[in-house]
Amino acid sequence: MENASKALLIAGSVLIAILLIGVGMLIYSRATGLVDTASSAMNSQEILAFNNQFASFEGTQKGSSVRSLISKVIASNATYKGSREVAINGEKIADNLSNYSKTINTAKDYKVTFTGYDNGLITLITIE
């Protein structure tokens, strides 16, 4: 009888150990998923910081301000190539934007609007 009770205690201990290992693996897998999600998604502060570099240009602007905006877009697109690129009137390529900037009359007024967003990020700016 003593051997049977010892065998039951050992079997119970093994089952508890297996249960604890399973719970540990579950916690680890959920924590890993949360870390991956947090590192891949941008938080609202990052979105706000990205958009703020262009926000002051929205509305009616002089041509000189519009040229500054185009310069900022070219610099931003070079920094975030392929991920957070901004287009002006549908154009993202730096050479084409530089040529477009040369056609802007510095004395004339232009209407600047943000017409495209992707996950909160400005993706399209329209200049009229």
C-alpha positions as CSV (number, residue, x, y, z in Angstrom):
1,M,0.0,0.0,0.0
2,E,2.8,2.4,0.8
3,N,4.3,1.9,-2.7
4,A,0.9,2.8,-4.3
5,S,0.6,6.0,-2.3
6,K,4.1,7.0,-3.2
7,A,3.4,6.3,-6.9
8,L,0.3,8.5,-6.7
9,L,2.3,11.3,-5.1
10,I,4.9,11.1,-7.8
11,A,2.3,11.0,-10.6
12,G,0.6,14.0,-9.1
13,S,3.8,15.9,-8.9
14,V,4.6,15.2,-12.5
15,L,1.1,16.4,-13.6
16,I,1.5,19.6,-11.6
17,A,5.0,20.2,-13.2
18,I,3.6,19.6,-16.7
19,L,0.7,22.0,-15.9
20,L,3.1,24.7,-14.7
21,I,5.3,24.3,-17.8
22,G,2.2,24.7,-20.0
23,V,1.1,27.8,-18.2
24,G,4.6,29.3,-18.5
25,M,4.6,28.6,-22.3
26,L,1.2,30.2,-22.7
27,I,2.3,33.4,-20.9
28,Y,5.5,33.6,-22.9
29,S,3.7,33.2,-26.2
30,R,1.1,35.9,-25.4
31,A,3.9,38.3,-24.1
32,T,5.9,37.8,-27.3
33,G,2.8,38.6,-29.4
34,L,2.2,41.8,-27.5
35,V,5.8,42.9,-27.9
36,D,5.7,42.2,-31.6
37,T,2.5,44.2,-32.0
38,A,3.8,47.1,-30.0
39,S,7.1,47.3,-31.9
40,S,5.5,47.2,-35.4
41,A,2.6,49.7,-34.8
42,M,3.3,53.4,-34.5
43,N,1.9,55.1,-31.5
44,S,-0.1,58.3,-31.7
45,Q,2.8,60.5,-30.7
46,E,4.9,59.2,-33.6
47,I,2.0,59.9,-36.0
48,L,1.5,63.4,-34.5
49,A,5.3,64.2,-34.8
50,F,5.3,63.1,-38.4
51,N,2.2,65.1,-39.4
52,N,3.3,68.2,-37.4
53,Q,6.3,68.8,-39.8
54,F,3.7,69.6,-42.5
55,A,0.8,70.9,-40.4
56,S,1.9,74.6,-40.5
57,F,1.7,74.6,-44.3
58,E,-2.0,73.8,-44.5
59,G,-4.3,76.5,-45.8
60,T,-3.5,79.5,-48.0
61,Q,0.3,80.0,-48.3
62,K,2.7,82.2,-50.3
63,G,4.7,80.5,-53.0
64,S,7.9,80.7,-50.8
65,S,6.2,78.6,-48.1
66,V,5.0,76.1,-50.7
67,R,8.5,75.7,-51.8
68,S,9.6,75.1,-48.2
69,L,6.9,72.5,-47.9
70,I,8.1,70.7,-51.1
71,S,11.6,70.7,-49.7
72,K,10.4,69.2,-46.4
73,V,8.5,66.5,-48.4
74,I,11.6,65.6,-50.4
75,A,13.7,65.3,-47.2
76,S,11.0,63.3,-45.5
77,N,10.6,60.9,-48.4
78,A,14.4,60.4,-48.5
79,T,14.3,59.5,-44.8
80,Y,11.3,57.2,-44.9
81,K,11.8,55.8,-48.4
82,G,9.2,53.1,-49.0
83,S,7.4,53.4,-45.7
84,R,6.0,56.9,-45.0
85,E,6.3,58.7,-48.3
86,V,4.2,61.7,-48.9
87,A,3.0,62.7,-52.4
88,I,2.3,66.2,-53.6
89,N,-0.4,66.3,-56.3
90,G,0.2,62.6,-56.8
91,E,4.0,62.8,-57.2
92,K,6.6,61.3,-54.8
93,I,9.8,61.3,-56.9
94,A,12.3,63.9,-55.6
95,D,13.5,65.0,-59.1
96,N,9.9,65.6,-60.2
97,L,9.1,67.5,-57.0
98,S,12.2,69.7,-57.4
99,N,11.1,70.5,-60.9
100,Y,7.6,71.3,-59.7
101,S,9.0,73.5,-57.0
102,K,10.7,75.6,-59.7
103,T,7.3,76.3,-61.2
104,I,5.9,77.8,-58.0
105,N,5.7,81.6,-58.1
106,T,6.9,82.9,-54.8
107,A,4.6,86.0,-54.9
108,K,1.5,84.0,-55.7
109,D,-0.9,82.5,-53.1
110,Y,-1.6,78.7,-53.2
111,K,-4.1,76.6,-51.3
112,V,-2.5,73.6,-49.5
113,T,-4.7,70.8,-48.3
114,F,-4.0,67.4,-46.9
115,T,-6.2,65.0,-48.9
116,G,-4.7,61.6,-48.2
117,Y,-4.1,59.7,-45.0
118,D,-2.9,56.1,-44.2
119,N,-3.3,54.9,-40.6
120,G,-3.3,58.6,-39.5
121,L,-0.2,59.6,-41.5
122,I,-0.4,62.3,-44.2
123,T,0.2,60.6,-47.5
124,L,-1.1,63.1,-50.1
125,I,-0.9,66.9,-50.2
126,T,-2.7,68.9,-52.8
127,I,-1.5,72.3,-53.9
128,E,-3.9,74.4,-56.0
